Amino acid sequence: MPCDQFRDSLDARLDGELTPDEARDVDQHLATCPTCAADYARLSATHQLLSENLMRYRAPDVLKARIRGALVDTGDAGALRVMPQRRSTWWRSLAAGIVIAGASSALTVAAMRGRPDAAPDELLSSHLRSLQPGHLTDVVSTNQHNVKPWFNGRVDVSPAVPNIDSLGFPLVGGRTDYVRGRAVPVIVYARRQHLINVYVWPTSDDTPSAPHPSSRNGYHFVTWRAAGLEYHAVSDLNAAELDTFAESFARAR
């Protein structure tokens, strides 16, 4: 089997998706080809790292229901019954992307373990995911009167969506995300080339609080409370400007 064709089977061999005859051919090739054997060893190490360290979350029932409903609405309900197909290049790309993202952001799993409050780590992970193409917004609009009503029926809170474009923080849009096992609204603003995600959820403490800044792994956070809601702004924007954003947001609401 030529090496270029063989490399397309490495992922499938690692995941146990080959027939016995195909697996035997792959193993024989690995035994005689140092280059492919090295590639397989790297894939195996990456697979083990991901399997041992990645945090896994059970999809909430509401998310499952929405996915099924969307597929039914588009006539693709049969897609729910499609069996997984052999994956090769996409698995390799996914693994490489996760490793690169983890290294570039310095957000290691070891740092995530043992914390009594996982919300900052979840927020940072969500923020990083949102920077990938197609993940930033579910509704794109610079008009607060388009973004705020969009959350109705999708989440159980009505967040403030102030217009602070005149202060240099234009509204980009919004989306829903999952933090602490629940769907939460996320409002997205911009500052030059930087993006700011504002996460919102209910709080039992009705006492308003001034914005409180913090940092982690080179990213900056600002948290404040208002009207029974807790707001968390996350960005790679410098701390001073993110503080200004949070103060402007809190005053404008």
LOLUMTOR-767855 format. One line per 4 residues: number of its first residue (from 1); their letters; for each residue x, y, z of C-alpha. Coordinates in Angstrom, 1 decimal, decimal comma, always signed. Example, Ala and Ser with C-alpha at 12.3 -4.5 7.8 and 13.67 -1.06 7.14 Angstrom:
! LOLUMTOR-767855
1> AS> +12,3 -4,5 +7,8; +13,7 -1,1 +7,1
//
This chain:
! LOLUMTOR-767855
1> MPCD> +0,0 +0,0 +0,0; +1,5 +3,4 -1,0; +2,4 +5,7 +1,9; +0,1 +8,5 +0,8
5> QFRD> -2,9 +6,2 +0,6; -1,9 +4,5 +3,9; -1,8 +7,8 +5,8; -5,5 +8,2 +5,1
9> SLDA> -6,1 +5,0 +7,1; -4,1 +5,9 +10,2; -6,9 +7,6 +12,0; -9,3 +4,7 +11,2
13> RLDG> -6,8 +2,2 +12,4; -6,4 +4,1 +15,7; -10,1 +4,3 +16,2; -10,7 +0,6 +15,4
17> ELTP> -12,8 +1,4 +12,3; -10,9 -0,9 +9,8; -11,9 -4,5 +8,9; -9,5 -7,2 +10,2
21> DEAR> -7,9 -7,5 +6,8; -7,4 -3,8 +6,4; -6,0 -3,5 +9,9; -3,6 -6,3 +9,2
25> DVDQ> -2,3 -4,6 +6,1; -1,9 -1,3 +8,0; +0,1 -3,1 +10,8; +2,3 -4,8 +8,3
29> HLAT> +3,0 -1,5 +6,6; +3,8 +0,2 +10,0; +6,3 -2,5 +10,7; +8,3 -1,7 +7,5
33> CPTC> +7,8 +2,0 +7,1; +9,5 +4,2 +9,7; +7,9 +7,4 +8,4; +4,4 +6,1 +8,7
37> AADY> +5,2 +4,5 +12,0; +6,3 +7,9 +13,3; +3,1 +9,5 +12,0; +1,0 +6,8 +13,7
41> ARLS> +2,9 +7,3 +17,0; +2,2 +11,0 +17,0; -1,5 +10,4 +16,3; -1,6 +7,8 +19,0
45> ATHQ> +0,0 +10,2 +21,5; -2,4 +13,0 +20,6; -5,4 +10,7 +20,8; -4,3 +9,5 +24,3
49> LLSE> -3,7 +13,1 +25,4; -7,2 +14,2 +24,3; -8,9 +11,1 +25,8; -7,3 +11,5 +29,2
53> NLMR> -7,5 +15,3 +29,6; -10,4 +16,7 +27,6; -13,4 +17,7 +29,7; -16,6 +16,2 +28,4
57> YRAP> -20,1 +17,6 +28,9; -23,4 +15,9 +28,6; -25,6 +17,7 +26,2; -28,7 +19,2 +28,0
61> DVLK> -32,0 +17,8 +27,0; -33,1 +21,2 +25,7; -30,2 +21,3 +23,3; -31,0 +17,8 +22,0
65> ARIR> -34,6 +18,8 +21,5; -33,6 +21,9 +19,6; -31,3 +20,0 +17,3; -34,0 +17,4 +16,6
69> GALV> -36,5 +20,2 +16,0; -34,2 +22,0 +13,6; -33,6 +18,8 +11,6; -37,3 +18,1 +11,4
73> DTGD> -38,0 +21,7 +10,2; -35,4 +21,4 +7,4; -36,5 +17,9 +6,4; -33,2 +16,3 +7,6
77> AGAL> -34,6 +14,3 +10,4; -33,1 +11,2 +8,8; -29,7 +12,6 +9,6; -30,2 +11,7 +13,3
81> RVMP> -30,1 +8,0 +12,3; -27,0 +8,1 +10,1; -24,3 +6,0 +11,5; -20,8 +7,5 +11,9
85> QRRS> -18,6 +7,1 +8,8; -14,9 +6,5 +8,8; -13,1 +9,6 +9,6; -9,6 +10,4 +8,6
89> TWWR> -8,5 +13,9 +7,6; -11,1 +15,7 +9,7; -10,1 +13,9 +12,9; -6,5 +14,8 +12,3
93> SLAA> -7,4 +18,4 +11,7; -9,5 +18,5 +14,8; -6,8 +17,0 +17,0; -4,2 +19,3 +15,6
97> GIVI> -6,5 +22,4 +16,1; -7,2 +21,5 +19,7; -3,5 +21,0 +20,5; -2,5 +24,3 +18,8
101> AGAS> -5,3 +26,2 +20,5; -4,4 +24,7 +23,8; -0,7 +25,6 +23,4; -1,3 +29,1 +22,0
105> SALT> -3,8 +30,1 +24,8; -1,9 +28,4 +27,6; -5,2 +27,1 +28,8; -4,1 +23,7 +30,1
109> VAAM> -6,3 +21,0 +31,5; -4,1 +20,8 +34,6; -5,0 +24,4 +35,4; -8,7 +23,7 +35,0
113> RGRP> -8,7 +20,9 +37,5; -9,1 +21,4 +41,2; -10,8 +24,9 +41,0; -13,8 +25,3 +43,2
117> DAAP> -15,5 +27,6 +40,6; -15,1 +26,4 +37,0; -17,0 +29,4 +35,5; -13,9 +31,4 +34,6
121> DELL> -12,4 +28,5 +32,8; -15,7 +27,7 +31,0; -16,0 +31,4 +30,0; -12,5 +31,5 +28,6
125> SSHL> -13,0 +28,2 +26,7; -16,3 +29,6 +25,3; -14,6 +32,9 +24,4; -11,8 +31,0 +22,5
129> RSLQ> -14,4 +28,8 +20,7; -16,3 +31,9 +19,6; -13,2 +33,2 +17,8; -13,4 +30,2 +15,4
133> PGHL> -15,2 +30,9 +12,1; -18,9 +30,7 +12,3; -19,1 +30,5 +16,2; -19,2 +34,1 +17,2
137> TDVV> -22,9 +35,0 +16,7; -26,3 +33,4 +16,1; -27,8 +36,8 +15,3; -25,7 +39,5 +13,6
141> STNQ> -26,9 +43,1 +14,2; -25,6 +46,5 +15,3; -29,1 +47,4 +16,5; -29,9 +46,6 +20,1
145> HNVK> -33,6 +46,4 +19,2; -32,8 +43,4 +17,0; -30,4 +41,6 +19,4; -32,3 +41,9 +22,7
149> PWFN> -35,7 +40,4 +21,4; -33,8 +37,6 +19,7; -33,0 +36,1 +23,1; -36,8 +35,8 +24,0
153> GRVD> -37,7 +32,1 +24,2; -34,1 +30,9 +23,8; -32,9 +31,7 +27,3; -34,7 +32,3 +30,6
157> VSPA> -33,3 +35,8 +31,2; -33,6 +39,2 +29,4; -30,1 +40,7 +29,4; -29,4 +44,4 +28,9
161> VPNI> -28,1 +45,2 +25,4; -27,0 +48,8 +25,6; -26,0 +50,9 +22,6; -22,5 +52,2 +23,4
165> DSLG> -21,3 +52,6 +19,9; -20,7 +56,3 +20,4; -18,1 +55,3 +23,1; -16,2 +53,1 +20,7
169> FPLV> -17,8 +49,8 +21,5; -20,1 +48,8 +18,6; -22,5 +46,0 +19,0; -21,8 +43,0 +16,8
173> GGRT> -24,7 +40,6 +17,7; -25,5 +37,8 +20,1; -25,7 +34,1 +20,6; -26,6 +31,4 +23,2
177> DYVR> -23,9 +29,3 +24,8; -23,7 +26,8 +27,7; -22,0 +27,7 +30,9; -22,4 +25,8 +34,2
181> GRAV> -24,7 +23,4 +32,5; -27,3 +25,9 +31,3; -28,0 +28,0 +28,3; -27,0 +31,6 +28,7
185> PVIV> -27,2 +34,7 +26,5; -23,9 +36,1 +25,1; -23,8 +39,7 +23,8; -20,9 +40,5 +21,5
189> YARR> -19,2 +43,9 +21,1; -16,1 +45,0 +19,3; -13,2 +47,4 +20,0; -11,0 +47,9 +17,0
193> QHLI> -9,8 +44,4 +16,2; -10,8 +42,9 +19,6; -14,0 +41,1 +20,4; -15,8 +41,3 +23,8
197> NVYV> -18,1 +38,5 +24,9; -20,6 +39,4 +27,6; -22,1 +36,4 +29,4; -25,3 +36,8 +31,5
201> WPTS> -27,1 +34,6 +34,1; -29,3 +35,1 +37,1; -27,9 +35,7 +40,5; -29,5 +35,2 +44,0
205> DDTP> -27,7 +38,4 +45,1; -29,8 +41,3 +44,1; -27,3 +43,8 +45,4; -25,7 +45,7 +42,5
209> SAPH> -22,0 +45,6 +42,3; -19,3 +47,7 +40,6; -17,3 +46,0 +37,8; -14,6 +43,8 +39,3
213> PSSR> -11,6 +43,0 +37,0; -9,5 +39,9 +36,9; -7,1 +38,2 +34,4; -6,2 +34,7 +33,4
217> NGYH> -3,8 +33,3 +30,8; -3,4 +36,8 +29,1; -7,2 +37,3 +28,9; -9,1 +39,8 +30,9
221> FVTW> -12,4 +39,5 +32,7; -14,8 +42,0 +34,3; -17,7 +40,9 +36,5; -20,6 +43,0 +37,8
225> RAAG> -24,2 +42,6 +39,0; -27,3 +44,6 +38,1; -31,1 +44,0 +38,4; -30,7 +40,4 +39,6
229> LEYH> -28,3 +39,4 +36,8; -24,6 +38,7 +36,8; -22,6 +40,0 +33,8; -19,1 +38,6 +32,8
233> AVSD> -17,1 +40,4 +30,0; -14,3 +38,4 +28,5; -11,7 +39,7 +26,0; -8,1 +40,0 +25,0
237> LNAA> -8,6 +43,7 +25,0; -6,2 +45,5 +27,4; -7,5 +45,6 +31,0; -8,0 +49,4 +31,1
241> ELDT> -10,2 +49,5 +28,0; -12,2 +46,5 +29,1; -12,8 +48,2 +32,5; -14,0 +51,2 +30,5
245> FAES> -16,3 +49,0 +28,5; -17,8 +47,4 +31,6; -18,4 +50,7 +33,3; -20,0 +52,1 +30,1
249> FARA> -22,2 +49,0 +29,7; -23,3 +49,1 +33,4; -24,1 +52,9 +33,2; -25,9 +52,6 +29,8
253> R> -28,3 +49,8 +30,8
//
